[in-house]
Amino acid sequence: MKQVNDFNIFLRDVVNLPQTKLDYLDDRVARVYKALKKADLGTQVLGMEKQGSWAHLTIINPRDGEEFDADFMLELKERIDWSPSDYQSPVLDALQDYCDAQGMNTDPEPKTRCVRIAYANDMHIDVVPYVKLARKGECIVNAETDEWEDTNPEGFTTWMHEKDAIANGNMRRVLRILKYLRDHRNCFEDTKSIILTTIVGERITQHVLRSHPGCYDNVPTALHRITADLANWVRDMPDRPEIEDPSRKEATFTHRWPQSEYDAFRNDIQDVAARVEAAITCLTTTSESTQKWREVLGEKFGQTEREEDSPFPATGAGGAAGVETSTGRNGRAG
């Protein structure tokens, strides 16, 4: 059975990052960006752009005791006399001043491609210095190697939203469920979000939709179709495939998916697909169907709706808070 309403409740109450945390994230990012715009970085701040799960609307609740996070690209004006790492140092200094002024107990942490600010309530923000170079195009900084790395975050997000439109808005919901399986159910644990997003998106096509009408109409049918297609894709492919970056020609994400991680994904996705098949084709009783879905998603699936204020209502009119409907998107969805 599909149990569409149970999936809507499960996403809203268990999987999705609560609206209060999204609001907190938005507020903190706005404050950080405002501080960076005011700071003397030695070059001009031209803008900012969401990146990763925040931009793709696929943030989920982390495991207990772990952090949720958001990345944003900080666009800086090119200085021809600077090397790549020269762009990170003033950002680090400005964020240190910000943390000191806020009385935070932690210092910003320089990473290979970003500067991280960690907050006491289980979240962190990664600020990624980003420059549109006259001769090279869009690049982020690799501070460890002092080199530029090509990027096209806007192009990738556009591609992802195009695929999500084919899937009736359910690609991002299925991605949240797959990330929930990874983070909370120990499935394909080390597969990175950028890999999951890419391989799921590549399976979603108009050809699939024509061959299986209605396959993306709701969350359980989309989950069924996507997991089946992923399982079929890897079943006879023991060697890790090339994972092309859909936003950049001749670029790949393959280096982010070692063979050992692919092996785990290949094994786990076939098991998940088989369990989803058993659950959605169970036509006996609702309780038996629920138990089949719990073998995939855990005991929280099919529980009674909680009375507390829940983010992402399954139905209703969208507004400033980014309320979702069951078949489309309206504003922020996490």
C-alpha positions, -999 to 999 in steps of 0.1 A, spaced: 0 0 0 11 35 -7 0 51 26 5 86 11 -7 105 42 16 85 65 45 95 43 35 131 45 34 130 83 66 110 85 84 136 63 69 165 83 74 152 118 104 130 116 126 136 85 124 173 77 144 199 96 119 218 118 108 252 107 122 267 140 157 254 131 154 267 95 144 301 108 173 300 132 196 291 103 183 319 81 188 344 109 223 334 117 234 334 80 219 368 75 239 381 105 271 365 93 267 379 58 259 414 71 291 413 92 312 402 63 298 429 41 308 455 67 342 440 73 374 452 55 383 420 36 408 437 12 383 432 -16 346 438 -23 318 414 -12 296 411 -43 269 388 -29 261 354 -15 244 322 -28 230 292 -10 248 259 -17 242 222 -11 212 208 8 201 242 18 198 254 -18 184 220 -29 157 219 -3 169 186 11 181 194 46 170 168 71 170 164 109 204 151 120 209 123 144 207 131 181 238 149 192 249 158 157 248 191 139 228 203 109 246 227 86 243 251 57 268 263 32 268 296 14 291 310 -13 305 344 -5 312 360 -38 343 383 -37 356 406 -63 387 393 -81 421 408 -72 447 399 -98 475 403 -72 460 376 -49 465 339 -49 435 316 -40 444 313 -3 446 351 0 408 351 -2 403 328 28 425 346 53 406 379 55 373 359 57 387 340 86 398 372 104 365 389 99 346 358 112 369 358 142 360 394 149 323 385 145 325 355 169 343 377 195 317 404 192 289 379 197 306 364 227 307 329 212 328 303 229 342 288 197 365 302 171 359 300 133 377 270 119 395 272 85 387 242 63 401 233 29 374 251 9 355 272 36 356 288 70 332 271 95 313 287 124 299 263 149 270 272 172 261 258 206 227 245 195 238 218 171 244 237 139 273 251 119 277 274 89 303 270 62 313 302 44 328 293 10 349 321 -7 339 323 -43 353 343 -72 343 348 -108 377 350 -124 380 369 -157 401 342 -174 389 311 -156 352 316 -147 335 306 -115 359 291 -89 361 283 -52 393 284 -31 413 254 -21 433 269 7 453 237 13 468 235 -22 464 273 -29 446 265 -61 414 274 -78 386 248 -82 360 252 -109 324 252 -97 289 261 -109 266 259 -79 238 279 -96 239 255 -126 238 224 -104 208 238 -84 190 247 -116 196 211 -129 183 197 -97 152 218 -97 145 208 -133 147 171 -123 125 178 -93 99 193 -116 98 161 -137 93 142 -105 63 165 -95 83 180 -66 90 145 -52 127 142 -61 137 163 -31 113 144 -8 128 111 -19 163 125 -14 153 135 21 142 99 28 173 84 13 194 108 34 173 97 64 181 61 56 218 70 54 220 91 85 195 73 108 192 37 94 229 30 85 223 25 48 250 35 23 265 55 52 294 71 35 278 82 3 279 120 1 249 141 -5 262 155 -38 266 119 -51 231 109 -39 216 140 -55 234 134 -88 226 97 -92 190 101 -82 186 130 -106 201 111 -135 175 83 -130 146 108 -133 138 114 -170 108 121 -192 114 87 -208 109 70 -174 77 91 -168 63 81 -202 72 44 -196 57 44 -161 28 70 -161 21 83 -126 54 70 -112 62 103 -95 27 113 -85 33 110 -47 62 102 -23 58 64 -20 54 58 -58 84 81 -65 104 63 -38 94 30 -54 104 41 -89 137 58 -80 150 30 -57 141 4 -83 159 23 -110 189 28 -88 190 -9 -80 187 -19 -117 215 6 -125 240 -9 -101 230 -46 -102 253 -57 -130 279 -30 -124 305 -41 -98 329 -14 -107 322 22 -96 309 42 -125 319 77 -136 296 103 -120 295 133 -142 288 168 -129 256 178 -147 265 215 -144 300 214 -159 312 197 -190 340 171 -186 338 174 -148 330 145 -125 323 138 -89 338 103 -92 367 111 -69 342 117 -41 329 82 -42 356 56 -35 350 20 -47 344 8 -11 316 34 -7 301 24 -40 302 -13 -30 282 -4 2 257 16 -18 253 -11 -44 245 -37 -18 223 -15 3 202 1 -24 192 -33 -38 181 -43 -3 162 -10 1 145 -14 -33 134 -49 -25 119 -38 8 101 -9 -8 87 -32 -34 74 -56 -7 58 -27 12 41 -9 -17 27 -42 -32 14 -54 2 -24 -53 -3 -36 -72 27 -42 -49 57 -30 -14 66 -12 -27 97 7 -53 77 16 -26 51 28 -3 79 50 -30 92 65 -36 58 72 2 55 88 1 90 112 -25 78 125 2 54 120 34 75 119 23 111 93 23 139 85 61 136 67 55 103 29 53 107 28 68 142 0 90 153 4 126 142 21 147 170 2 176 184 32 199 186 37 226 160 51 209 129 69 224 100 62 216 64 25 208 66 16 182 39 -12 204 26 -22 240 28 -14 274 12 22 284 10 34 316 26 64 332 41 72 301 61 76 280 29 47 257 34 47 227 10 18 210 -7 20 173 -13 27 177 -51 46 210 -55 69 234 -38 62 269 -24 91 287 -9 116 271 15 112 234 21 144 223 39 
